[in-house]
Amino acid sequence: MNVPVGREHRHLSLRFENAKQAFHDFVQATRAPQLKALQESADSSASLSPNSSMTTKELQEYWRNEKRQCRQVKLLFEIPSTRIVEHHLSKYVMYKIIILQTGSFDSNKSVIERRYSDFEKLHRNLLEEFSEEMEDVTFPKKTLTGNFTEEVINERKLAFKDYLRLLYSMKYIRRSKKFIDFLTRRELQEAYGCLRGGHYTKALEILLEVIGLQERLTRGNPVAIVPTLCAIVVCHKDLENPASAFEYGEKALSRLHVRTSHRYYIPLLETMITLAYELGKDFLSLQEKLEEWKAKKDPIRVFTLKELAVREYVQ
């Protein structure tokens, strides 16, 4: 059906042009890859251009869809497989959890394993702090028999997947320490245990796996991953990889530029001065920051970066 090109339609077309230009400017300003992809998608929708006969309702729906695609990147949870573990007198099921970012390639995924009792502990902890938010959240109940049958295991796989998805959908819960600890603490404990034992290669391998997940879980709190970044610096330094140590040190330092009272700030700064000198980089500016901090503070006992790192996650 042909719609007459009248004043109202020209007005709608103009509004659409303005909206599309605003969206284009936003994409250019942010330069985020996912938004670039979205712009390409918008450009490919030339058939829905102001030259077509779009009603007010169609224009509103179009813009709503555009805004939906601009929302913050989300995480997805999958539980593709399980394994039965028999250890001494105990027997239990380990659930393989894959955590990936929407719209990302498989290289960004994180893989962890948790058992029923881990989920159960998480649920109890969250009920203590978020009783109202958890009011309608159901948890898979224990069964006296049949826990290792294929039917029960498959049901729990689906139930735990939905459970994690629901928890993540609630802002206060997904940002809570208890939820983040459930997804990262076991791996961090293992990594710091290796670090304390001098097994730096193994510690580094685990830390590099977990740091990506930590970053995605703590987007609103960049300081939260500073200890992990510093542990990576310690591992690289002891493995005589000064360039890599300096790279991760810069990442940690950038998160502390307004948090100079943080316990890691001075130990990190001292380590970065040593690394910069060793690599022939500018260490004087770092030295100036250190002297500036010392001039403002009373002399106190400051641990080295390694001394701080080995104190993390001591069971």
N, C-alpha and C positions, 0 to 999 in steps of 0.2 A: 504494500500500500504506500503510495507517495504522499508525503506530508508537505503541505505548502511551506515554503521558506518565508515565514513571516517574522515580525518583530520579536515574538516570544522565542521562536526557534533560534534566531540569530543571537539573542541574549543568552540562551542556554549554551550555544556553541562557544561564545566568548568566555563564559564561565568555565567551560571544559578546557579551553585553551589555557586560561590562567592557572587552573588546577594542574594541568599537565606540565606547564612551565615551572611551577613551584616544585612539583615532584622532581623534575629534571635537575633543578638547582640544588635540591636536597641531596640527590644522589651524587652530584659532582662535589659537593662540600664534604660529604662523609667519606667517599671513596671506598666504602666497604664492598668487598667482593659480592656478597649476597645481594646488595642493593644494585650493583651494576647489572647483575643477572636479571634483577627485577626490571630495570630500565629497558634491557633488551627485550624482555617479555612485553613491556608496554609498547615499545616501538613496533613489535611484530603484530600488535593488535590494531593495525592501521585501518582495518575494516570498521572499527568502533571509533573512528575519528569524527571531528565536528562536521565533516562533510556528509555523514550519514544521518539518518533520522532518529536520533536518540531522544527518548522522552526524559522528563525530569527524574522519574523513578529509575530509569536505566542509568542515568548519570550518577545519581546518588549511590546506587548499588556498585557501579564501577569504582567509585572513589573509596567506598567501604572495603572492597576487595584489595585495592592498592594499599590501604593502611594496614590491613591484616597482614599482608606480606612483609611489611616493614617492621613488624614487632620483633622483640628481642629473640635471639637465637635460643632454641630450647634443646633439652636433652631427651633422648629416647632410651628406654630400657627394654632389653630383650633377654630372655632366658632360653637359649636354644637347646641346652643339654644339661645332663646331670651325671654324677658318678657316685657310686656307693663306696664308702670308705670303711674298712674294718681295721681298728687299731686296738690291740690288746683285747679287752673285754667289751669295747664299745663298737657300735656300728651306726653309721649315719649317712645321710644323703647330702652331697655338696652340689649346690646350684650354680651353674656358670652364668654370670651376669655380664652382658655386653652393654656398655653405655656409650652412646654415640650422639653426635651433634646433628641436628636436623640440617639437611642440605649439605653435609660434609662427606668427604670420601672416607673409606674404611681406615685410612692411616690415622684418623683422629679418634678412633674408638679406644675405649679402655675396657679391659677384661679383668674381672675379679671373681672370686668364689666365696659363697657364704652358705652356711647350713641353717636348718630350721631354727635352732636355738639362737642364732645371731639375729634373725628376723624377729623372733619372740622378744629378745632383749631390747631391740630397737623400739618395738611396739610399746613395751612397758615404760621405757624412758620417755617416749613422746607423750604418752597418756599423762604422765606426771606434770609435764610442762604445758601441753596443749590439749587439755581435756575437752574444751569446747570444739576446737577444730577437728578433733579425732572422734567426735561423737558418732558420726555416721560411717566411720571407717571400719570395715569388717576385717578380721584377721583369720586365716585358715586355722581351724581348730586341730588339736592333737587327736590322734586315733590310737586306741589301745592295741589294735592289730592292723596288719596290712600296710604299714608305713613304707614298705619296700616293694609293693606291687606296682607294676607299670601304670595302672589306672590312677592310683593315689598320687604317684610322683608327677604324672602329667597334669592332673588337676591342680596340684600345688604350683607347678611351673607357671601355669596361666594365672593362678590366684596371686602369686608373688609379683608377677609382671604388672598386673593391674594395681596391686598394692603400692608398688614403687611409683607407678605413673600418677596415682592419686595423691600420694604424699608430695611428689615434686610439683604438682599443680597448685599447691598451697604455699604462698610466698613465705610466710613466717616459718614454715616447717623446712622448706628446701634451703633456707638460709641459716637454719639452726645448726649449732655445733654438733648436736646429737645425730642429725641426719648425715652431715658431712663426715663425721667420725665413722659412721657405719660403712660408708663407701671407701674410706681411705686409711683408717687407723691401723688395721691389721697389716697392710703393706708397709706403712711407715714404721711400725714397730719392728718389722723384719729388717727393713733397710737400716735403721739406726742401730739395731743389734749387730748387723754386719759391720757397720762403721766402727762401733766400739771394739769389735774383735779384729780390726785391721783388714777386713776383707773389702777393700775399697772398690774393686771392680764390680763385685756383686751388689754392694750398697748403691753404687752409681746406677747400675742397670735398673734396679727397682725404683730409685728416686726419679729417674728420667721417665719411667712409665707413669708414676703417680702424679707428677707435677702438672701434666696436661689436664688430668681430671680435676685436680685441685683448682687450677686456674678457671676452669669452666664452672665449678661449683661456687667460687668465691669472687665472682665478677664485681660485686659491689664493695668488696673489701680486699683491695690489692695487697695490703700489708700482711694478710693471713698466710701467704705463701712464702714470706721472707725466710723463715727458718729452713724450709725445704730448699730454697735457692742457695742458702748459705751452706747447707750440708753438701750440696752438689759442688760448690766452690771448694770445700774442704777435700772432697774425694778427688776432684781433678788436680788440686794442688799436690796432694800426697802421691798421686799417680804421675806426677811431673808433666802435667798438661797445663802450663801456666796460661796459655792463650784462651783455652776453654774456661779455666777458672775465672779469668778476668771478664770474659763474656757474661757468665752467669752472675758475677759480682756486680757488674754494671746494672743488670736487671734488678737485682735486690736493692742496690743503692738508689735507683730511680724511684722505688716505692717508699723510700724512707726520707726523701728530701724535705718533707714537712714534718717528719716524725723523728727528729734528732735525739729525742729522749728515749727512743726505743732501745732495748737492751742489746740488740744486734748492731746498732749504728756504729759505735766506736770500734768494736772488734772487726767489723766488716771494713771500715775505713782504713784501719791499720793494715789489714791483709791486702787491700787494694793498692796501698802505697808500695808495699813490697813487690806485688805482682807488676805494677806499672814500671817500677825501677828495673825489674828483671827483663821486662819486655821492651824497654826503651821508650815507653810512653810517658806522657805528661804526668808526673807524680807531684809536682809542686802545688798544683791547684788542690789536690787531695790533702796534701800536707797543710795547706792554709786552712782548710776546713777543720782539720784535726786540731790545729793550734787555736783556732777561733772557738771551738767547743771547749777546749781545756781552759781557756781564759775565762769562760763564763761559769764553769763548774768547779766545785771543790774537788781536790784530788781524792779519787776513790779507786778501789781495787777493781780493775776491769779484766774480765776473763778474755782469753784469746778466742778466736772464732771456733777453733776446734774444741776447746774446753766447753764452750756453750753447746756445740752440736752434740757432743757425747752425753749431755745431760737431758736431751730430749727423749721422750717416750721410754723412760726408765720404768720398767714394770715393778 
